[in-house]
Amino acid sequence: MKKKMLTLLIAVLMVALLFAACGGGDTAGPEVTETPEVEATPEPEAEVEEEPEEPEEAEEEIEEEPIDGAPVRGVWDGDIFTSEYLGLQFEKPEDWVVATDEDIMQVMGLLDDGLLGDDFFGEGVDTARLFEVFDITTVHDIMVTDPATGSNIQIAYERLIFPANRMSAAEYIEALGDMLVTMGMEINQFSETTRLGNSDWYSLEAVMDIHGMELLGRYLISVQDGFARIITITYSGDTPELAEDMIARFSDL
């Protein structure tokens, strides 16, 4: 059974600015009195020297401001994932499968753009270029799955656009909880913070019943420099201790 991570994509409030159009009315000229036509000897037309055309100025290219503080992807060394950006390591469980960069690009819908490459979406790469070139809001760092059960853990980064970039981690996870409830899930755990790496992470656990099977999601959220960092653990009610086991696999650098 294929499971997709439920990420919160904050809807940015679009404010419409109404400008008053300065419409120019018809301007009436002075009244002209008709006079009898008089034949006159035509005067020779004076030659008008054409002024040389000035070369058109090239349009000035407007460079977009660089994205400061963009997340930097971690690297895998065997079964160990290390993120200098998050200040942590993660050891994957035995027999779990790590998604390749190509797998992640395909899930993100970017594989057809022909820009896949280690210098563009490789391990340890700054994600600023991805956000700028593709004009996207969310980038996945890792996806690790248990092929036997479908349980998985993912790390993703969401760029928060104004006014969402004013949100704290507590406000973000509250909004995430509200969204999950509207999707039919129940919140059965809402904790304060858990220290992982260089950040305090707010967490919640949501559950949904799908044809008699419990599907659970543990979400851990931290916010830094206008980016929400999201750790998502998806599992079934048959493995209730899985979320705690996954969290225990993180260690500080």
N, C-alpha and C positions, 0 to 999 in steps of 0.2 A: 504494500500500500504506500503510495507516494504521499509524503507530507510536506507542506510548504510552511515556512516560517511566517508567523503573523507579525508583521512589522507595522508600527504606527507611522503613517504618512500624514504629518500635520497639514491640514488645509489652511493655506494662507488667506487671510481676509483681504480681498481685493477692493480697494476704495476707489470709486469712480469719481474723477474730478471733472466737473462740468464747466466748460469755458463758454462765455458769451461770444457768439460770433459777431464780429464787427462787419455788418453787411453794408456795402456802399449802395445808396439809392441812385436812381437816375438823376443826373444833373442837367437841368434845362439851360440852354444857351440863350443869348439875347434874341429877341424877335427880329427877324430879318424882313425888311421891306423890299418888295419886288421892284426892280427897276427895269426900264426897257433895255433890251439887248442892243449893244452898240458894237458894230464890227470894228475891230482894231487890228492894226498891223502886228502880227505876232513877232515878239522879240526873240532873238536867238537864246536858246537855253544855255545858261552858264554851266561850264563843266565843274562838277563838284569832285574834289579830290577825296578819294576814299581813305579813311584812316586805317592804318594797319591794325588787324585784329590782335588783341593781346592774348598771349597764350593762356589757356585755362589753367587755373591753379589746381594742382593735384589735391584730391580730397585727403584731409588729414586722417590718418588711421587712429581710431580711438582704442587704446589698449585697455582691456579689462583689468581691474585691480586683482592682484593675486589673492588666492584663498589662503589666508594665514591660519596656521594651526590645524591644517588638514591631517586626518589620520594617516599613519604610515603602516603598511601591511607587515605582518609578522612573517617569520620563516619557520620551516619545518626542518628538523634534523632527526631522521628516524621517526620515532613515535612522539617526539617532544616538539611542541609548538612554542616559539618564543616571540613575545611582542615587547620590544623596547618601548614602543609608544604607550602601551597599557601597563608596562612594568611587571609583567607576569609571564609564567610558563604554564602550559597545559599538557598533560600526558594522556594520550588517547588510550581507551581500553583496547585490550587485545582483540583481534578479529574485526574491529571497527574499520571502516573504509574512509580514507581522506579524499575529498573531491579535488580534482585537479583544477588548475586555473581555467582550463578550457571548459570544464564542467560548470564552474561558477559563472563564467562569462555567458554560457548558454542559459543558465537559470536567470541571469540578469537581463537576458534579451539583447546582448551586445555582440554576440559572436558573429553576426552577419555584417558588422561594420568594417571588418577586415583590419582592425587595429590591434589584434591580439599579438602580444609579444612580451618578452621578459622585461623590456625597458618601459612598457606601458602598463602592464598588469602583472608584473612578476612579484616574487616574494621580496619584501623589504622596500617596495616602491611607494613613494608618496602619492596619495590618492587625489591630490589637488587637480592633476591633469584630467583624471577621469571625470570629476565633477564639472570641470570647465568645458571639455570637448563634447561630452555626451549630454550636458545639461540635465543631469539626473540628480536625485536627492539621496539615494541609498546605494552603498557599496558593501558587498559581502567580503569578509576577510577569509573565514574558514567555514567549511561545512563537513561534518564528520558524522557518519551514519552506521548504525548496526544493521547490516543487511538481513539478519535473522528476524528482527522485530520491527524495524522501521524507526526505532528511536534515534534521535539525532541531537547534535549540539551545533550551534552556529554563532558566529560573531559577525556583526554588521555595524555599519556606521551611517547615520542619517544626518545630512546637512540641514540644519534648521534655518529656515528663511523667515525674515521679518514678517510678523511679530513673534513667531515661534522661537526665534533665537534669544528671546528674553526669558524663556522658560527655564526653571530649575529642574533638577532631576526628579524632585518630589512632585512637581506640577506635571512633568511629562508622564510619569508612571501613573498618576491619577487619571490623566486623560486616556492613557492606554487601557486602564481598567474599565473606564466608561465605554470605550470602543469595543472591548471584548464582550462586555455585557450586552451591548446592542447586537452583537453577532451571535448571541444565544449561549454564551459561556457564563459560568458562575465563578466568582472569585472566592476561593476557599482558604486563601492565605495571603495576607498583606503585611510584610515585615518592614522593619525600619531599614537599617543598612547593614551590609556585609562588606568587610574590607577585603578587596582583591587587588593585588598589584599596587598601583599608585593612587587608587580611588576608592571612595565609598560608593557602593552600589545599592540602590533601592531595589526591592524585589517583590514580586507577587506571583501567585500560582493560580491558574485558571483551569477549569475542567469543563468538558463538554461530553455529553452522551451521544454517541453516534451508533445507531442500530444496536444498542445494548452494550457497546464497548466504550469505556471511559478513555478519553483522550485528554491528557494533561499538558500544560505548558508552563514552565517556570521562566519568568522573565527577570533579568537583572539589568538595571539601567544606571548609567552615569552620564553626566553632561559636562563637556569641557570645550571651550573656545568655539561655541556655536555648533557643536556636533554632539548628537546623542550616540553613545556607545551601547550597543544592545547585545546581550548574551541571551540566547534562547535555547532552552532544553525542552524537547518534545518527547513524550513517552506515554505509555499506556498504564491503566490502573493495575495491570498485572505485575508491574515493576515499580511499586510505590517509592522505593528507596533510591531510584536512579538519579533523581535530581541532586540529592545530597551527595551521592557518590561522585557525580560529575563536578560539583563545586569543590569537593575535597581533592580533586585532581589538579586544581590550580595552585600554584605556589608563586611566591614573590621572587623577583630577581635579586 
